[in-house]
Amino acid sequence: MEALARLHLTVTRAYKVNPDINFEIFIHKVDGLSDDHKIETQRDIHQRANDDLADAGLEKIHLSFYLTSIYDHSIFEAFSKVVQKLIPQLPTLENLLNIFISNSGIEKAFLFDVVSKIYIATDSTPVDMQTYELCCDMIDVVIDISCIYGLKDDGTGTPYDKESMAIIKLNNTTVLYLKEVTKFLALVCFVREESFERKGLIDYNFHCFRKAIQEVFEVRMKVVRSRKHQSHLQKNKRPTPNGTPRMPL
Ligand SMILES: Nc1nc2c(ncn2[C@@H]2O[C@H](COP(=O)(O)OP(=O)(O)OP(=O)(O)O)[C@@H](O)[C@H]2O)c(=O)[nH]1
């Protein structure tokens, strides 16, 4: 009850400051609850929080809820979904992943931020927690092995670079395939063993996919740079407090 009251206070105050704000609410430490109980709890909290907002005449505020715990990967998954809402290029990334997997015979693919293990995009097939956890474990294994055996004797070098890739064959005829996409991103795919026999095709399609992803982010960087340049010019055009121009006009 106290938590709900605090939530209401936080939401209403934040909304007053910025009506465009997104509210993402984590119902944390749910590991102690059974699966049925988790859903029931979420529904109950959602209902009460919405009722409180409706009573205050703020029914237009949308609250998103996530069930999280530090004892599994739910917290990472929840953060992934939140971060994805902040990525304007998400539909493009999803589209590229859909094209890539359907042309390569891949079951599922995730685009991961390697350091945080947040996935910034995946194809449109449903995500199941176990698949996501396996991908996180694979990234951990690759980075750990690389840190132990991949750095130079004097400790220089990076554990994740252009050459980073890994193949792990599971005992259920599935292959996990990890490849570097950019300095920060990795693609992790689930492939059936028989589809992995056409690795050449997968690699060629991956090459095209990586190029497309890099182009997407290059466009973004160009926009950011030109905005910065413009605001810099405008700032310099503004006169100083004593009225003299900052730059020769
Ligand atoms: N069962 C469970 N315990 C958790 C979880 N996350 C944190 N804890 C435990 O909760 C305790 C408090 O964690 P803190 O990191 O101090 O969090 P806090 O916000 O300062 O404290 P709280 O208000 O109690 O959450 C620690 O003993 C954590 O191990 C979780 O997902 N499940």
The ligand as an SDF file (V2000), in Angstrom:
LIG
                    3D

 32 34  0  0  0  0  0  0  0  0999 V2000
   14.5800  -12.2210   -3.3400 N   0  0  0  0  0  0  0  0  0  0  0  0
   15.1420  -11.1500   -3.9070 C   0  0  0  0  0  0  0  0  0  0  0  0
   15.9160  -10.3590   -3.1750 N   0  0  0  0  0  0  0  0  0  0  0  0
   16.4650   -9.2600   -3.7810 C   0  0  0  0  0  0  0  0  0  0  0  0
   16.2310   -8.9720   -5.1520 C   0  0  0  0  0  0  0  0  0  0  0  0
   16.9010   -7.8040   -5.4530 N   0  0  0  0  0  0  0  0  0  0  0  0
   17.5080   -7.4180   -4.3110 C   0  0  0  0  0  0  0  0  0  0  0  0
   17.2570   -8.2870   -3.3200 N   0  0  0  0  0  0  0  0  0  0  0  0
   17.7470   -8.2380   -1.9360 C   0  0  0  0  0  0  0  0  0  0  0  0
   17.1350   -7.1640   -1.2520 O   0  0  0  0  0  0  0  0  0  0  0  0
   18.0330   -6.6290   -0.2810 C   0  0  0  0  0  0  0  0  0  0  0  0
   18.0550   -5.1190   -0.4020 C   0  0  0  0  0  0  0  0  0  0  0  0
   18.7050   -4.7900   -1.5810 O   0  0  0  0  0  0  0  0  0  0  0  0
   19.3250   -3.3580   -1.8410 P   0  0  0  0  0  0  0  0  0  0  0  0
   20.1690   -3.4580   -3.0640 O   0  0  0  0  0  0  0  0  0  0  0  0
   19.9520   -2.8660   -0.5860 O   0  0  0  0  0  0  0  0  0  0  0  0
   18.0640   -2.5220   -2.2430 O   0  0  0  0  0  0  0  0  0  0  0  0
   17.4030   -1.2670   -1.5220 P   0  0  0  0  0  0  0  0  0  0  0  0
   16.5280   -0.6240   -2.5330 O   0  0  0  0  0  0  0  0  0  0  0  0
   18.4410   -0.4530   -0.8750 O   0  0  0  0  0  0  0  0  0  0  0  0
   16.4810   -1.9600   -0.4180 O   0  0  0  0  0  0  0  0  0  0  0  0
   14.9930   -2.4210   -0.5080 P   0  0  0  0  0  0  0  0  0  0  0  0
   14.1350   -1.1920   -0.3440 O   0  0  0  0  0  0  0  0  0  0  0  0
   14.8210   -3.4030    0.6200 O   0  0  0  0  0  0  0  0  0  0  0  0
   14.7880   -3.0650   -1.8340 O   0  0  0  0  0  0  0  0  0  0  0  0
   19.3690   -7.2990   -0.5070 C   0  0  0  0  0  0  0  0  0  0  0  0
   19.5320   -8.2980    0.4550 O   0  0  0  0  0  0  0  0  0  0  0  0
   19.2340   -7.9290   -1.8940 C   0  0  0  0  0  0  0  0  0  0  0  0
   19.9780   -9.1100   -2.0160 O   0  0  0  0  0  0  0  0  0  0  0  0
   15.4200   -9.8770   -5.9040 C   0  0  0  0  0  0  0  0  0  0  0  0
   15.1600   -9.7490   -7.0960 O   0  0  0  0  0  0  0  0  0  0  0  0
   14.8840  -10.9570   -5.2240 N   0  0  0  0  0  0  0  0  0  0  0  0
  1  2  1  0
  2  3  2  0
  2 32  1  0
  3  4  1  0
  4  5  2  0
  4  8  1  0
  5  6  1  0
  5 30  1  0
  6  7  2  0
  7  8  1  0
  8  9  1  0
  9 10  1  0
  9 28  1  0
 10 11  1  0
 11 12  1  0
 11 26  1  0
 12 13  1  0
 13 14  1  0
 14 15  2  0
 14 16  1  0
 14 17  1  0
 17 18  1  0
 18 19  2  0
 18 20  1  0
 18 21  1  0
 21 22  1  0
 22 23  2  0
 22 24  1  0
 22 25  1  0
 26 27  1  0
 26 28  1  0
 28 29  1  0
 30 31  2  0
 30 32  1  0
M  END
$$$$
